[in-house]
Amino acid sequence: MTNPYAYAARRPLAILVLLAAILGGLLIYWWLFPLGVLAYGAMVVIAGRDPQTVVASRRPTRPRLTSPTFRAQLAAVERTQQEIQRSVAQAEGPVGRLLARITEQTRELVEQSYELCDKGQVIESYLARVNLAEIQQRIAAADRQIAATTDPYTLQQLQETRAALAEKQRHAADLTTYIGRILAQLQNIHANLDNVLAETVRLRTADALSADSATNQVAQRLSDLKSDMDTFQRVLDTALASATP
């Protein structure tokens, strides 16, 4: 967890203002430096008090996603979640307070989506290094050698070699299946968040009583989705433990 002001101080826009202050003071007018530093400090203080910055600063540091496929999936989920957050922020009075819990639930779904993407890119990276055609050729070659061998010791070694190759082939097939399941789960999350966004827009104009009932339904759907994701994560972890070489 990072201090929200320290987190705000390292954000790209704040760093850009600080660099502009330094360069302006060195290359143009000296008084641009203290002025720029004041602007930088004001940005840090204002951003550090922003609830979104506080939440972001408490989030564990994420390893970088390098897979274009999974970066795109996560970006889509994050964009929709941010739109939900902005929609909820526009709600006023009791309705705004009712919708606030939805924002937190959607943040949790984004974090779980990231975990899925991270696991997905690990699998994707491994599969990119596996030559399934070559494995099949080696299995076929082992079969021919087994058929032509009469020496018991040689036969045993060849059979063990074939079994290891077949196991690697099965692992690759299993991991390919799990890539598809991860992508399907991410698409399901995105679709559900799209629906939640539409609900928040509709509920902003509802009376408090109607909003309370509808918000409970939305919150329950998000809770059910999170529960489904928790179950899927456990299944995925078990599968990766047994299938990843």
N, C-alpha and C positions, 0 to 999 in steps of 0.2 A: 504494500500500500504506500502511495506517495502523498506528501503534503499537497493539497490542492493548489496552493500558490506556487510551489516548485513545479508542479505539473503545468500550470498556466504559463510559467516563465519559459518553458521549453517548447511551447507550441510554435509552429512554423511562422505564423503571422507576427507573434511577439518577437521572435528572433530576427525577423526581417526588419522590424522597426528599430531594434537595437543596432543592427548592422548599418542601417541607414543613418542613424545618429552618429555612429563612429566615423563613417565615411564622410558624412556632411561636415562634421567638426574638423576632420583632418584636411579635407580637400576644398571645402567651400568657405564656410564661416565658422569660427570656433564656437559661437554661441548656439549653433545647431546641435552640438553634442549634449549640453545640459538640457536643452529643450527636448531633444529626442529621448534622453534618459527618463525625463519626467513623463513623457507620453508612454514609454515602455512600462514604467512603474505603474501608471494609471491602468494600463491594459491588464497587467498582472493582477492588480488588486480587484478590479471589476470582474475579470474572468474567474479569479480564485473564489469569489463569493457566489458564482453561478452554480445552482444545484446540479446542472449537467456536468460541470467540471468536477465538482465534488464526487459525483458518482464515478466518472471516468478515472479519477485519481485513485479511487479505491479498488479499481479493477486490477486483477493480477496482470503482470506484464505478459503480453502474448508473443509467442514466437512468430516470426514473419511467415505469412502464407506465400509460397512461391508458385504454386500451381495456378495457372490462368483459369482453369475450370472452376476450382474451388474459391478462388478470389472473386470471380464473377458471381457465384452463388451467394457468398457471404455479403457482397456489396448490395445485392438485390434485397436481401433480408434486412440489412442495416438501414438502407434508404427508406424502406417501408416503416420500420420501427421509428425512425426519426420523424417521419410524417405523422405517425400516430402521436408521438410526443408533442409535436407542434400543435396538432389538432386538440389534444387534451389541454394544452396550455391556454388555448383560446376559450375554453369553457369557463364560465363564471359561477360564483356562488356555490350552492350545495351540489350542483351538477359537476362542477370542476373538482370538488373534493371526492365525489363518488368515482369519477373517472381516473383519479390519480393512481389508484392501485393497479389499474390496467397497464399504465406506463411501466411500473416496476416489473410486472409479469412479462411484458414484452422484452424488457432488457434481459431478463433471465433466459428467454428463448434465444436471443442473439448470442449470449455467451455459450449456450449449448450448441448453437449452430456453428460457432467457431471451433468448438471441440470436435464436432463431426468433420468439419473441413480439414482440421489439422490431421486427424486420423486418416481421412480420405487421401490427403496428399502423400502421407507416408506409404499407403498401399499403392498409390499411383506411381510413386518413385520406384518402388520395388518391382512392380510389374513391367516398368519400362526397361528394366535390366534383365528380364527373363525372356529368353528366346524359346517360345513354346514349340516352334517347328523343330529346333535343334534337339529339344528334349525328346520329342516324338521319334526323331531319327535315331537317337541313342537307345531308346527303348526297343525300337525295331531291330537295331543291330544286336542288342543284348539277347533278344528272342532268337535270332538266327544262331548266335553263338551257343546259347543254351541247347538248341535243337541238335547242334553238331558236336556237343561235348559229352564224353563218357566218363571223364575223370571226376570222381565225387567231390574232391576239394575245389577244383576249378568250377564245377557246376554250382556249388554252394556260393562261391564268391560272385559268380555271374547273377545268380538269383537275388542275392542281397543288393547288388548294384541295380538290378532292374526294379526291385522293390523301392529303393531310395529315389530313383528317377520317377517312378509312378507316384510316389508320395509328393514329390515336388510338383508334379503336374496337377495333382488334386488340389494342393494348396493354392496354386495359381488360379485354378478354376474357382475355388471358394472365394478367393480375394477379389476376383473379377465380379462375382455375384454381389459381394459386399459393397464394392464401388457403386454398383447400380442401386443398391438399397439406400446408401448414404445420399446419393443424388435425389432419389425419390423422396426421402425424408425431408431434405432441404427444400424441395419444391413444395411439399405439403405445408411446411412452416410458412413459406412465403405466401402461399395461397390463403392460409388462415389469417396471417397478418393483414393481408389486403382486405379481407372481410371485416376484421377488427377496425381497420381504418374507416371503412364505410360506416360501421356502427357508431364510432365516436363522432363522426360528422353529423349523423342523424340525431344522436342523443344530446348534442349541444343545444338543440332547439326544444328538447322535451322538458316537461315539468319534472320536479324532483322525484315525485312518487313513481312515475313511469320510468324515469332514468334509473332509479334504484333497482327496480325489478329487472330491467334490461341489462344493466351493468353486472348484476349478479350472474345472469346467463352467460354474458361474454367472459366474465372472470372464471366461471366454471369450465367453459370450453378451453380457455387458455390453460387452466389447471390440468384438464384431461390431456391436452396436447403435451404438456410438460411431463406428465406421468408416462405417456406413451414413449416420449423421448428418453426418459430415464431407463425404461425397460429396454429400449433398443440399444442404448449405450452399454448396458450390462451384457446383452447378448453379443454385441460387437466386440467388447473387450475380451469376452471368453473366446470368441472365434479368432481374434487376432493373436491371442496368446497361444492358440494351438496351431494356427495356420502360418503365422509369420516365421520365416526361417531365422 
